[in-house]
């Protein structure tokens, strides 16, 4: 493929390379870049100013941080615009990403937090699912039964947060009877400071995002 020729004909360019390759790829098409083109980047950690510099100052850039549930139409994508992108450019990018799930608009300064919360977020849920499945096996449930129950439980809990509009702590209280089974489980989690460890984990992810951006 003649990449410069393809980019030269395009009105919208979606940058979906690995971050380490992105600036080199953009530099290779800088000679055909023009102000009528919109660059939408899903490369984690690359700030809009670096993307703009790679193709020429004044480039219209919209950054997107999607996540892997986009593959099943349940993604969460955050969008931020560079210094030269317009509200209309944001709308175009949001319309493209809408087919993969929800979109939100944030200032670029929030992108590291978004990366930690939703960009890496599915991995935290998968990690929880792994632990639940391991515990289910120790408790004697067969793999197929446990997998079905865990997947539906996670999906159902997420839908309850969205559809009820209630905060997670209220939903948790409603299912946690004093002296009951859920209370016993939550007591163990609190005793091991799991909440603090989760906060520390997201802080570490955000910090790493900032390091990569630098």
N, C-alpha and C positions, 0 to 999 in steps of 0.2 A: 504493500500500500504506500502511496505517496502522501504521507501525513500532512506536509505543508499545503499541498493542493486541496486535500479534503477540508482542512481547517479554513483555508482561504475561501471556500464556497459556503461555509457554515455561518449561520447567524448566532447559534448557541453552541458552545463547546462544553462538554461535560468532562472534567478532569477526574479520572478514577484510577490513577496509577498508584503505586506505592509512594509514600512521601519522599523516600530517598531518590526516586526517579523523576519526581514531578517537575522540578525546576529545569532539569536537563531537557525534558520533553517540551516544556513551554519555550525554552530558549530556541529550540529547533524550529519553532513556528512563529517566532517573533517577527520575522521579516514579512509575514503575510497578515499580521494582526492589524485590525483597524478598530476605530472607536464604535462602530456599529455592532460589534460582537459582544456577546455576554459570556463570561467565563463562570461556570458553576463548578466549584471544587468540593469533592468529598474526601479530600486528603486530610487525614488527621494531623493536627499540629502545625500546619502551614498557614501563617497569618496572611491576610489579604495584601499587606504591603509587599511581602516577598513575591506573591503571585503577580501583583501589578508590575513590579520591577522586572520580572522575568519576560514579560511580553511588551512592556512599554508603559511608562507613566500615563495615567489617565484611563487605564483599562478598567472596565466595569466588571467587578468580581462579587459573586455571592458565595459565601462559604456555607457548607452543609455538613452537619454531623448526624448521619443516620445511624441505625443499629440493625443487627442481623434479623430481627423479626420482620423487617421489610420484605424478606423472602416469602413470607406467608401473608402479606398484606396487613400486618399489625405492627409496623415499624413506628418509631418515634424519631422524627428528624427536627433538629434545631437549625435555623437559618440566621445568618448575619451578613450584612452587606459591607463591602469595602467603601472607601471614601468617595468613589465615583459612581457607585451603583445607585439606582433610583428606586422609589417605591414600586414602580412598574416592574423593574427587574426582580425585586423580591417576590412579587405576585407571580411572575413567570416561573421562577424556581419553585415556589410553593405549589403551583399547579402541577408541575412535573412530579414532585415528590408526593403529592396527595394520593396518587395511586398506590403508594406503598404503606400508607398509614396516616398518622396525624403529623402536622407540622406546627412548630411554634417559631416565633421570631425573637431573637435575643441580641443584645449588643455583643460585639465581638469579644469584649472583655470577659463575657460569661462563658465563652466556648470551652475553657479548661474545665469548668464546673460541669458543663453539659457532658463533656467527654467522660468524666468520672461517674456521673449519675446514670445517664441513659446510653451513652456510647458503649461503655463497658458493662452497663447494668445487666444485660442478659446473662453474662457469665456468672454474676453473683447468684442469679436465680437458678442457673444450671448447677452451680456449686451446692446450693441448698437442696436441689432435687437429688443430686448424687448422695448427699448425706442422708436424706429421707429414705432413698432406696436401699442404702446399705443397712440402715436401722430396720427397715421393713424385712429384709432378708434375715437378719438376726432374730426378728420376732416371729419368723416362720412363714411369711407370705411368699408365694411364688412370684417370680419376676414379672410375668405378664400382668398379673393382678395388681401388683404394687405399682408398676409403671403407669397403668391406666388410672389408678387412684391418685397418684402424685401429680400427673399431668393435668388431670381435671381439677384437682384441688387448687393448683397454682393458677390455672386459667380462671377458675371461678372466683377466687379471691381477688384477682385483678379486676374482674368485671364488677364485683361488688363495690370496690373503691370508686370506680368510674360511675356506675349507674346509681348508687345510693347518694353520692355526693358527701358521704360522711367521712371524717378523717379516720385514718387507719387505727389510731389509738382507741376511738370509740367502737369501731367494729371489733377490735380485739377484746375490749371489755365485755361486749355483748355475748361473746362466745366463751368467756372465761368465768365459770361459776366458782364461787369461793369454795375451796377445799376439793375441787373437782380435778379431772384428768388434765385439762388444759392448764389450769393453775399450777399443777405439779410440773408440767413441762416448762412453762414460762419461768418458774422459780429457778430451775436449773440454768436456763439461758441467762437470766439476770445474775445468778451467782457466778457465772463465768464471764460476766461483763461483755456479752456478745454485742449489745447495742454500741458500746464504746469501740469495740474492735471493728465493727462495720463502719463507724464514722472515721476511724483511723485509716481503714482501707480506702475509703473514698478520698480522704485527704492525700494519701499516697498516690492514688491515680491522678488526681488533679495536679499534684506537684510534678509527676512524671510528664504529664501533658505540657506543662510550662517549660520543662527542661527540653523536651523535644522541639518545642516551638522556638526556643532560643538557639 
